[in-house]
Amino acid sequence: KLAAQWPESWRIAVNVSATQFSHGSLISIVKRALEISGITPNRLELEITESLLIQDKNTAKTILQELRNLGVRIALDDFGTGYSSLAYLRNFPLNQLKIDRSFVSAILNEKGSLAIVNTIIQLADALSLETIAEGIESAKEVHLLIACGCEDGQGFHFAKPMPANKLSEFIAQYPYH
């Protein structure tokens, strides 16, 4: 219920493991969590990995579509570090690609990482998917990512993990509402 009090523009991202996904009750768990928390479905973003999509493509697609029908957002986490089949982008109902921190942390020093980040952002844009960069640790990375067209990010540059009782104070002082 605490997350329902956060600024309306903030999303709540939850990593979903392969075990949770294949257990068969993910949709009912998500429905119940939304009901209990009072969070609107479009503020909940489930982060899945490519390995999750490989196990049983048809079941995965059905589950993801049911979650999207609820209004829940789906992000493909750590994009570019796993199997990275572009067919996932075409065949599964995704909202967002998460650019892995291994690329983000190297964009200031490695042309190859910058090229990969740019390519992911352009590909996502062409497919009407959003991008979010993981592991941002400096203002220079933020500025470069914005210049590349990535408008969402997460990492220690914005905030370090904190206990729930510190969130209200943080939100009041946070400049990026």
C-alpha positions, 0 to 999 in steps of 0.5 A, spaced: 500 500 500 505 504 501 507 504 493 500 507 492 502 513 495 508 514 491 507 520 485 503 517 480 508 518 475 512 513 478 512 505 476 513 499 481 518 494 477 518 487 480 522 482 477 519 475 475 523 469 476 522 463 471 520 459 477 514 464 479 512 465 471 512 457 470 508 456 477 501 457 473 498 462 478 502 469 476 496 472 473 492 471 480 497 473 484 498 479 480 491 481 480 491 480 488 497 484 489 493 490 485 487 489 489 491 489 496 495 495 494 491 499 490 496 500 485 493 502 478 495 496 473 499 501 468 504 503 474 506 495 475 511 493 471 513 486 471 521 485 469 522 478 465 528 475 462 529 472 455 531 465 458 523 465 461 521 466 454 525 460 451 522 455 456 515 455 453 514 460 448 506 459 447 505 459 454 509 465 455 506 469 450 499 467 453 501 469 460 504 475 458 498 477 453 493 476 459 498 480 464 497 486 458 490 485 458 490 487 465 493 493 464 500 491 467 506 493 463 512 488 461 519 489 460 524 485 457 530 485 463 538 485 461 536 486 454 542 484 450 546 480 455 542 473 454 540 470 447 537 476 444 533 473 439 530 479 435 524 474 435 522 476 442 521 483 440 516 481 434 512 475 438 511 477 445 507 483 448 512 487 451 512 495 453 520 496 454 527 494 453 531 494 459 538 496 457 543 492 461 548 496 466 554 492 463 553 497 457 551 503 461 557 503 465 561 502 459 558 508 454 563 513 456 569 509 455 567 504 450 565 506 443 562 499 442 558 499 448 555 506 446 554 503 439 550 497 442 546 502 447 544 507 441 542 501 437 538 498 442 534 505 443 533 505 435 530 498 435 526 499 441 523 506 438 522 503 431 518 497 435 514 503 439 517 500 445 520 504 451 527 503 453 530 504 460 537 504 462 540 500 468 545 502 473 546 509 471 551 512 476 553 519 473 550 525 470 555 524 464 551 517 463 545 521 464 546 526 459 549 521 454 543 517 454 538 522 453 542 524 447 541 517 445 534 518 446 533 514 452 528 518 457 528 513 463 533 510 467 535 507 474 541 507 478 545 509 484 545 516 481 538 517 482 538 513 489 541 508 493 536 502 496 533 505 502 528 502 507 521 504 507 521 509 512 525 513 508 521 514 502 517 519 504 522 524 505 526 522 499 520 523 495 519 530 498 526 532 496 526 528 489 527 533 483 525 528 478 517 528 479 
